Amino acid sequence: MSQQPKKGTWTKCPQCGAHVNQLEWGQYEQCPHCGYYLRLSAVKRIEIVCDANSFEPTVKIPTSKNGLNIPGYSEKLVASQQKSGLNEAILAGQAEINQIPVMIGVMDSHFMMGTLNTIVGKVIREMYLIAARKQLPLVLFIASGGARMQEGIFSLLQMNTVLAAKRKFDQTEQVAISVLTDPTMGGVSASFAFKNDIVVAEKNAQIGFAGQRVIKATSTQPLPKEFQKAEDLLSHGLVDGVLDRQDMKTYLGTILKLHQRSK
């Protein structure tokens, strides 16, 4: 009788198609064959970027409600909470990166593709305001499919209210850093994603507004191979750098050190 491997032992790489053992993905969850990065959870991202045991979830994240009574939305919220272990598509709090105190927020694509809704917008606003009050720099890891359609215009309103909170933060002259990860799309890319002082992207991340399928259907033109990739945005001057996941903590630590200000 043949023995089948335990479920979850092997994962097919979405990019090269190789079957990769769970131990081979490593700490940074990178394919050993082609270098493709799996999408990280917010918890895992904090583990590899922040100093050990330094993260404190100082921003309260309530559970979203189905205020518009959209059919199926309540069930999707529950399913996403069970899948991700989070109340919503973001974790935020205070931590240290290379011993430098910082406010940090990490959006999680495992929760309804990291979509922006009223709670996520509220959390990001609070991040900016707490960072301003405590005179702390701010780092925001972005992973989002855009505004959450189940909350309609209330999701879209978050685009402006987050920017209003950022303007108050700007008065402190502390540095704010955006790290664009896969994917950064829709209303998030069109609003606060590119508004921080320094904007970098993770290697091979998809970044844009409309999805490629929509653009193909509308333009009826073939798209370049690197279309909406982080490297293509760098070549056009839209981001300040493209980083390997392994280098992210060192880079952020250096930037934070160079921009330290007295309180």
N, C-alpha and C positions, 0 to 999 in steps of 0.2 A: 504494500500500500504506500503510495507516494505521499510525502509530507509537504504541505503547503506552507510558505513563510507566514509568520504572524502578520495580521493586517496592520499596515502602517510601517512595516519594516523597510519597504522599498517605495520610492516615490519617483515618478517619471518627470524629468526636467521639462518644464513648459517650453523651453527654448530649443534645446538640442535633441530632446527625446530620449536621452540616456536614462537608464534605470539606476537610481542612486540610493544606496543604503542610508538609513536615517543617521548613522554615525558619520557618514562621509560629508554631510552638509556642513558640519562643524559649527563653531560658536557663531559665525556670521551668516549661516544658512546660505552658503554659496555652492553652486554646482561645481564639483571638482573637474568636470570635463570642459565646460564652456564659460564658466565664471558667472553664470546667471544668478541673481539674487532672488530668493523667495521673499515674499512680503512679510515683514516682521510685525508681530503684535506690539502694542504699546508697551506692555510689561517687558518684553524682550528687548525692545529698543532702549528703554531706560536702563536695563541691566548692562548693556554693552557701551553706553555713552556716559552714564553718570558714575561717579565714584561709588564704591561698594557701600551699601546701606545708608547712602546720603539722601535718597529721595524721600520726601514727605509730601503726601497728597493734601496740600494745604487749601486747595480749591474744592469745595463741595460740589459733587456732580449728581444732581437729582435724576430721577427716572422720567423720561419723556411721556407725555400723554397724547392720546389720539383726540386732540381738541376739535378737529374738523370731521370726526367720525368717518374717516376714510376706511372702506371695507378692507379687511385684511391687515391693516397697519398695526393694530394692537398685537396680532399674532406674530408679525415680523419683528416687532420690538422684543417680544419675549424670546423668540428664536435667536436673535442677535445677542441678547444678554446671556443666554445659555452657551452660545458658541464662543463668545469672546471673554466671558467672565467680567464684563464691564457694565456699568449702568448706561453708558452712552459711548459715542465714537471718539472719545478723547480721555486722556489722563493728564492732569496738570498739578503742579506743585513746585516746591522749592527743593533744590538739590545742589550738589557741587560737581563741577567738572574740572579735574586736575586741581582740586582744592579751592576753586573759585566759586563762591555762592552765585546761584543763578535761578531765575524762574524758568521753568521748562514745561512745555506742553507737547504732547505727542498724540496726533490723530491716528486712529486705528481703522484700516481698511477692512478688517474682519467684522466690523459692526456696520452693516448696511453700506459697505464700501466707503466708510468714513464721511458720509454725506453731512453737509452743514444744515443744522436745524436750530430751533430756538435755544435748546440747552447747550449745544456745542458753541453757538455764538455767545451765549451768556458766560460760559467758562473762559473763552478766549478774552472777552472784555475784562473779566475779573483778573485774569493773568496780567494784562497790561496795567490795570489800576493798582494791583498789589505790588507789582514790580516798581511802579512809579512811587508809591508810598514808601517802600523799603529801599529805594535807590538801588535796584538790582538790574543787571542786564537780563535780557530775555532771549530764549531760544525756542523756536516753534518748528517742530517736525510736522510736515504736512503730507497727508495721504488722503485724498478725497476724490470722489466721483462728481462733486459739485453740490449744488443745493438740493435738499431732500424734497422731492416733489409731493410727498404725502402731507407736508405742512405748508405748501403753496407759497403765497406772498410773505408769510411769516418767516420762511427760510431765507427768502431773498432780502428781507429787511436786515438780516444779520450782516450782510456785506458792508453796509454803511455804518451800522452801529459799532462794529469792530473797529473800523477806521477812525471813528470819533474817539474811541478809547485810546487808540494808538497815538492820536494827536496829543492827548494829555501826557502819555508816556514820553513823547518826544521832548517835552519841556525839561525833562530830567537830564537830557543829553547822555543817557546811558545807551549802550549799543543794543540793537535788536537784530536777530539773525533768523532768517527763514532757511530751512532745509527742505527742499522739494524732493519727495520720494514717489515711488510708483503706486498709484497714479496721482497726478495733481491736475484736476480738470474742472471745467465748468465755472460756476460762479465763484468758487474759491480761487482759481487761478486768475479770474478777472477782477478780484478785489484785493484782499489782504496778503495773498501769497507772495506777491512781488513788491510789497510796500515797505518791507523792513530794510534796515540800513545795508545789510549784506545778505545776498540771496545766492545760495549754492544748491546744487542738486546732487543726488546720489547717482552713481554711474548707471546708465541705461534706463533711467526712469522715464516714463511717458508723461509729458507735460503739454497741456494745450487747453483749448476751450471746448469746441465741439469734438466729438469722437470721430475716429477715422472713417467708420462706416457711413456716418452722416455726410462727411465731407466728400467722400467718394461718390455717394449717391447724388449729391448736389452739383458737384463740379464735373462729374463724368470724366475726370482726368486721373491718370495713374499718379500715385503719390511716391515721393522719394523714399528710399529704404530707411533713411534716418529721420523721417518726418516725425515731429513731436518727441524726439528723443533728447535727453539732456545734453548730449554732445553737440547736437545740431543747434540747440539754443545757445550754447557757449560760443559756437563759431559765429553766431549773429549778435553776440554781445548782450544777450538777454539774461544771463546768469553770470555770477562772478567766478564760479569754479564748478568743476565736476569731480566728485570725490569717490574713491573706493570706500566701501563700508568699513574696512579695517583701519582707514586713516581718519575717520570722522571725529573720534574723540580727541586725537592729537591736534587736528585742525581747529576744532572749536576751542580747545584749551588755549591755543596760541592766540586766536582772535580775541578771546575774552581777556587774556593777560595784556595784550597790546592796548585794549580799550578800557582798562580799569580806571575808575574815577573815584576820588575821595568822596565820602558821604558827608 
